[in-house]
Amino acid sequence: MNKIKETWASLTELDEYDRGHFDQILEVYDGKDVYLHLLRLASGLESIVVGNESVMDDIKAAIANAKSSKASGRILNQLFDSIIRIATRIRNATEISKGVTSIGDIAVKIAQENAGLDGKQHVLLIGTGETAAMVAKSLNKKGYAFDISSMIIERANGFSKILGGKPVKFEDVLKGFDKFDIIFVATTADYFVINHDKIRIVMENKKKGTMILDISDPRTVDETVSTLPGIKLMFRDQITEMDERNLKARDDKIIAVEKLISKEIPIIEATMRRLDPEPLVKDIFASVDSLRKKELEKALQMLGETDEKKIKIIDDLTKAVVENIISIPAGSSKKAEKA
């Protein structure tokens, strides 16, 4: 597990602060909980907007990349292929994804309709979490360029490599706040990252309007910012109102998805159990060792041997022979597991 965490932190360029808090945000699943969590993710139940397909797309991309780089083996490939196939069938049967848009899609649509977002404006995205990723994906789909900023520039750098955007230091964002026409704020901070005093002076002489869409939860833009001339401010609850009716209609679909998932988990368990070589090797060893003991007992009776030391030597010898023979297919099984 430590090696996985170190590799993950390295590839995503986590800063020292995030590395120190990695254990607090990392979720670890074991046994059938792995299958349940994966299937809920792929079926859309764990998405911010229930039914959204972005996580399913991420799962498909992850296993495809793992296969192409030969980083996954027979067991992982089988698990992810099964999860994707079953989740696709569940989505089709329940129509959980029908009419679903991500909060990123909704926010970008609002910016188009209310601020004329068309690719010519200077767009800023503040935040590097899941919600910010949704906005970035929506902007990318539309072909809109944007700047990306975070309290820590390393996070913005890492985000830009995966989801695009030009990294900008947050200090520079505040100094040049008047340069942006549309600003999406999607941080996980528990304080106001933008308030009236921080941007008042720089915004005093701006002639064009600025639209700020704060989709953070909780809010991270102080409401007093809207008193500045030319600023239109919208919050997450106003934005998600557009999806409220769809969400209520999906309640029954969520129940249907959960029922189908509960039926599929035992099937996935059985499938994965058949791929595990250990139970098979243990069964073979138990069977062969039982036969060894019977034959050893017959041989000792024929020899009339009663010396405990000699009996132990013979017993140890036969046991070693059996273990060495069984270790050959066990080793082959472990190699096959990695294949």
C-alpha positions as CSV (number, residue, x, y, z in Angstrom):
1,M,0.0,0.0,0.0
2,N,2.9,2.4,0.8
3,K,4.4,1.8,-2.7
4,I,1.0,2.6,-4.3
5,K,0.7,5.8,-2.3
6,E,4.2,6.9,-3.1
7,T,3.7,6.2,-6.8
8,W,0.4,8.0,-6.9
9,A,1.8,11.1,-5.0
10,S,4.7,11.2,-7.4
11,L,2.7,10.9,-10.6
12,T,0.1,13.5,-9.6
13,E,2.9,15.8,-8.2
14,L,1.3,16.2,-4.8
15,D,2.9,19.0,-2.8
16,E,4.2,18.4,0.7
17,Y,1.0,19.6,2.4
18,D,-1.1,17.1,0.4
19,R,1.3,14.3,0.9
20,G,1.1,14.8,4.7
21,H,-2.8,14.6,4.5
22,F,-2.9,11.8,2.0
23,D,-4.0,9.2,4.5
24,Q,-7.0,11.4,5.5
25,I,-8.4,11.6,2.0
26,L,-7.4,8.1,0.7
27,E,-10.2,5.5,0.8
28,V,-9.1,1.9,0.9
29,Y,-11.5,-1.0,0.1
30,D,-11.0,-4.7,0.7
31,G,-12.8,-7.9,-0.4
32,K,-16.2,-7.5,-1.9
33,D,-16.3,-3.9,-0.9
34,V,-14.0,-3.3,-3.8
35,Y,-16.5,-4.8,-6.2
36,L,-19.4,-2.8,-4.7
37,H,-17.6,0.5,-4.7
38,L,-16.3,0.0,-8.3
39,L,-19.8,-0.9,-9.5
40,R,-21.4,2.0,-7.8
41,L,-18.9,4.3,-9.3
42,A,-19.3,2.9,-12.8
43,S,-23.1,3.0,-12.5
44,G,-23.1,6.6,-11.6
45,L,-24.3,6.4,-8.0
46,E,-21.2,8.1,-6.6
47,S,-21.1,11.0,-9.0
48,I,-21.8,14.6,-7.8
49,V,-24.6,14.6,-10.3
50,V,-26.2,11.1,-10.1
51,G,-26.0,9.1,-13.3
52,N,-23.2,11.3,-14.8
53,E,-21.0,9.2,-17.1
54,S,-17.7,11.1,-16.5
55,V,-16.5,8.6,-13.8
56,M,-17.4,5.7,-16.1
57,D,-15.3,7.3,-18.8
58,D,-12.4,7.7,-16.3
59,I,-12.6,4.0,-15.4
60,K,-12.5,2.9,-19.0
61,A,-9.6,5.2,-19.7
62,A,-7.7,4.0,-16.6
63,I,-7.9,0.3,-17.5
64,A,-7.2,1.0,-21.1
65,N,-4.0,2.9,-20.2
66,A,-3.1,0.2,-17.7
67,K,-3.4,-2.5,-20.3
68,S,-1.5,-0.6,-23.0
69,S,1.4,0.0,-20.5
70,K,1.2,-3.6,-19.2
71,A,0.6,-2.3,-15.7
72,S,-2.4,-4.6,-15.1
73,G,-2.6,-8.3,-15.0
74,R,-5.2,-11.0,-15.6
75,I,-7.2,-10.4,-12.4
76,L,-7.4,-6.6,-12.7
77,N,-8.3,-6.8,-16.4
78,Q,-11.1,-9.3,-15.7
79,L,-12.4,-7.2,-12.8
80,F,-12.6,-3.9,-14.7
81,D,-13.9,-5.5,-17.9
82,S,-16.7,-7.2,-15.8
83,I,-17.5,-3.9,-14.0
84,I,-17.7,-1.9,-17.2
85,R,-19.8,-4.5,-18.9
86,I,-22.2,-4.9,-16.0
87,A,-22.4,-1.1,-15.3
88,T,-23.2,-0.5,-18.9
89,R,-26.0,-3.0,-18.8
90,I,-27.4,-1.5,-15.6
91,R,-27.3,2.1,-17.0
92,N,-29.1,0.9,-20.2
93,A,-31.7,-1.0,-18.2
94,T,-32.5,1.8,-15.8
95,E,-31.8,4.8,-18.0
96,I,-30.0,6.4,-15.0
97,S,-27.9,8.5,-17.3
98,K,-30.8,9.8,-19.5
99,G,-31.0,13.6,-19.5
100,V,-28.1,13.9,-17.1
101,T,-25.6,16.8,-17.2
102,S,-22.7,17.4,-14.9
103,I,-22.6,20.5,-12.7
104,G,-19.7,21.6,-15.0
105,D,-21.9,21.4,-18.1
106,I,-24.7,23.4,-16.3
107,A,-22.2,26.1,-15.1
108,V,-20.7,26.4,-18.6
109,K,-24.2,26.6,-20.2
110,I,-25.2,29.3,-17.8
111,A,-22.0,31.3,-18.7
112,Q,-22.9,30.9,-22.3
113,E,-26.5,32.1,-21.9
114,N,-25.8,34.9,-19.4
115,A,-22.3,36.1,-20.1
116,G,-22.0,35.3,-23.8
117,L,-19.2,32.7,-23.3
118,D,-18.1,31.9,-26.9
119,G,-14.3,31.4,-26.7
120,K,-13.3,35.0,-27.0
121,Q,-13.5,35.9,-23.3
122,H,-10.8,35.5,-20.8
123,V,-11.9,32.6,-18.6
124,L,-10.5,31.6,-15.2
125,L,-11.1,28.4,-13.2
126,I,-10.1,28.4,-9.5
127,G,-9.9,25.0,-7.9
128,T,-8.4,21.6,-8.7
129,G,-10.8,19.1,-7.2
130,E,-13.6,16.9,-8.7
131,T,-16.0,19.8,-9.3
132,A,-13.3,21.9,-11.0
133,A,-12.4,18.9,-13.2
134,M,-16.0,18.8,-14.4
135,V,-15.9,22.4,-15.4
136,A,-12.5,21.9,-17.1
137,K,-13.9,18.9,-19.1
138,S,-17.0,21.0,-20.1
139,L,-14.8,23.9,-21.3
140,N,-12.6,21.5,-23.2
141,K,-15.6,19.9,-24.9
142,K,-16.6,23.4,-26.1
143,G,-13.1,24.3,-27.1
144,Y,-12.8,27.2,-24.7
145,A,-9.4,28.1,-23.4
146,F,-9.0,28.9,-19.7
147,D,-6.5,29.8,-17.0
148,I,-6.3,27.5,-13.9
149,S,-5.4,28.6,-10.4
150,S,-5.1,27.2,-7.0
151,M,-3.9,28.3,-3.6
152,I,-0.8,26.2,-4.3
153,I,0.7,26.6,-7.8
154,E,1.9,22.9,-7.9
155,R,-1.7,21.8,-7.8
156,A,-2.6,24.0,-10.8
157,N,0.5,22.7,-12.6
158,G,-0.6,19.0,-12.0
159,F,-4.2,19.8,-13.0
160,S,-3.2,21.5,-16.2
161,K,-1.2,18.5,-17.4
162,I,-4.2,16.3,-17.1
163,L,-7.2,18.6,-17.9
164,G,-5.7,21.6,-19.6
165,G,-5.7,25.2,-18.7
166,K,-2.8,27.7,-18.3
167,P,-1.5,27.6,-14.6
168,V,-1.6,31.0,-12.9
169,K,-0.4,31.8,-9.3
170,F,-3.3,32.8,-7.1
171,E,-1.6,36.0,-6.0
172,D,-1.4,37.0,-9.7
173,V,-5.1,36.2,-10.1
174,L,-6.1,38.6,-7.4
175,K,-3.8,41.3,-8.8
176,G,-5.2,40.9,-12.3
177,F,-8.8,40.0,-11.4
178,D,-10.1,42.7,-13.8
179,K,-8.6,40.8,-16.8
180,F,-11.1,38.0,-16.5
181,D,-14.6,38.0,-18.0
182,I,-15.9,34.7,-16.6
183,I,-14.7,33.1,-13.4
184,F,-15.6,29.6,-12.2
185,V,-14.8,29.1,-8.5
186,A,-14.8,25.4,-7.5
187,T,-12.5,25.0,-4.5
188,T,-12.7,22.8,-1.4
189,A,-11.6,25.7,1.0
190,D,-13.6,26.3,4.1
191,Y,-13.2,30.1,3.9
192,F,-13.8,32.9,1.4
193,V,-11.0,32.8,-1.2
194,I,-12.5,35.9,-2.8
195,N,-14.0,38.8,-0.9
196,H,-14.9,42.4,-1.4
197,D,-11.7,43.9,0.0
198,K,-9.3,41.6,-2.0
199,I,-10.6,42.7,-5.4
200,R,-12.3,46.1,-4.7
201,I,-9.4,48.3,-5.9
202,V,-8.4,46.3,-9.0
203,M,-12.1,46.1,-10.1
204,E,-12.9,49.8,-9.6
205,N,-11.8,50.9,-13.1
206,K,-13.0,47.8,-15.1
207,K,-15.4,48.9,-17.8
208,K,-16.7,45.4,-18.9
209,G,-18.7,43.2,-16.7
210,T,-17.5,40.0,-14.9
211,M,-19.5,36.9,-14.2
212,I,-18.5,34.8,-11.2
213,L,-20.0,31.3,-10.8
214,D,-19.2,29.9,-7.3
215,I,-20.0,26.2,-7.5
216,S,-18.0,25.4,-4.3
217,D,-19.7,23.7,-1.4
218,P,-19.6,25.5,1.0
219,R,-19.5,28.9,-0.8
220,T,-16.0,30.4,-1.1
221,V,-16.9,33.8,-2.7
222,D,-18.3,36.4,-0.2
223,E,-21.7,37.6,-1.3
224,T,-20.6,41.3,-0.8
225,V,-18.5,40.9,-4.0
226,S,-21.8,41.3,-5.9
227,T,-22.0,44.9,-4.7
228,L,-19.0,45.8,-6.9
229,P,-20.0,47.5,-10.2
230,G,-20.4,45.1,-13.2
231,I,-20.1,41.9,-11.2
232,K,-22.8,39.2,-11.6
233,L,-22.4,36.5,-9.0
234,M,-24.2,33.1,-8.9
235,F,-23.9,30.3,-6.3
236,R,-24.1,26.6,-6.6
237,D,-27.6,26.2,-5.3
238,Q,-28.9,28.6,-8.0
239,I,-27.0,26.7,-10.6
240,T,-28.1,23.2,-9.5
241,E,-31.8,24.4,-9.4
242,M,-31.7,23.7,-13.2
243,D,-31.2,20.0,-12.4
244,E,-33.6,19.6,-9.5
245,R,-36.5,18.3,-11.5
246,N,-34.3,15.8,-13.2
247,L,-32.9,14.7,-9.8
248,K,-36.4,13.9,-8.4
249,A,-37.3,11.9,-11.5
250,R,-34.1,9.8,-10.9
251,D,-35.0,8.8,-7.4
252,D,-36.8,5.6,-8.6
253,K,-34.0,4.9,-11.0
254,I,-31.5,5.1,-8.2
255,I,-33.4,2.4,-6.3
256,A,-33.5,0.2,-9.4
257,V,-29.8,0.6,-9.9
258,E,-29.1,-0.4,-6.3
259,K,-31.2,-3.5,-6.6
260,L,-29.4,-4.6,-9.7
261,I,-26.0,-4.0,-8.1
262,S,-26.9,-6.2,-5.1
263,K,-27.8,-9.0,-7.5
264,E,-24.5,-8.6,-9.5
265,I,-22.1,-8.5,-6.6
266,P,-22.2,-12.3,-5.7
267,I,-21.7,-13.1,-9.4
268,I,-18.6,-10.8,-9.6
269,E,-17.3,-12.4,-6.4
270,A,-17.7,-15.9,-7.9
271,T,-16.0,-14.9,-11.1
272,M,-13.0,-13.3,-9.3
273,R,-12.7,-16.3,-6.9
274,R,-12.2,-18.6,-9.8
275,L,-9.2,-16.5,-10.9
276,D,-7.5,-16.7,-7.6
277,P,-5.0,-19.6,-7.7
278,E,-4.5,-19.9,-3.9
279,P,-7.6,-21.8,-2.9
280,L,-6.9,-24.4,-5.7
281,V,-3.3,-24.9,-4.6
282,K,-4.4,-25.3,-1.0
283,D,-7.0,-27.9,-1.9
284,I,-4.5,-29.9,-3.9
285,F,-2.0,-29.7,-1.1
286,A,-4.6,-30.9,1.5
287,S,-5.6,-33.8,-0.8
288,V,-2.0,-34.9,-1.5
289,D,-0.9,-34.5,2.1
290,S,-3.8,-36.7,3.2
291,L,-2.7,-39.4,0.7
292,R,0.9,-39.0,2.0
293,K,-0.1,-39.7,5.5
294,K,-2.0,-42.8,4.6
295,E,0.9,-44.2,2.5
296,L,3.4,-43.3,5.2
297,E,1.3,-45.1,7.8
298,K,1.2,-48.3,5.6
299,A,5.0,-48.2,5.0
300,L,5.8,-47.8,8.7
301,Q,3.5,-50.8,9.5
302,M,5.3,-52.9,6.8
303,L,8.7,-51.9,8.2
304,G,7.6,-52.4,11.8
305,E,9.3,-49.1,12.7
306,T,8.7,-47.8,16.2
307,D,11.6,-45.4,16.7
308,E,10.1,-42.0,17.1
309,K,13.2,-40.2,15.8
310,K,13.3,-42.3,12.6
311,I,9.6,-41.9,12.1
312,K,10.0,-38.1,12.3
313,I,12.8,-38.1,9.8
314,I,10.7,-40.2,7.3
315,D,7.7,-38.0,8.0
316,D,9.7,-34.8,7.4
317,L,11.2,-36.3,4.2
318,T,7.8,-37.2,2.7
319,K,6.4,-33.8,3.7
320,A,9.3,-32.0,2.0
321,V,8.8,-34.0,-1.2
322,V,5.1,-33.1,-1.3
323,E,5.8,-29.4,-0.6
324,N,8.4,-29.2,-3.3
325,I,6.2,-30.8,-5.9
326,I,3.2,-28.6,-5.0
327,S,5.4,-25.4,-5.1
328,I,5.9,-25.9,-8.8
329,P,2.3,-25.4,-9.9
330,A,1.8,-22.8,-7.2
331,G,4.7,-20.7,-8.6
332,S,3.2,-21.1,-12.1
333,S,-0.1,-19.9,-10.9
334,K,1.4,-16.8,-9.4
335,K,3.1,-16.0,-12.6
336,A,-0.1,-16.5,-14.5
337,E,-1.9,-14.2,-12.1
338,K,0.5,-11.4,-13.1
339,A,0.1,-12.1,-16.8
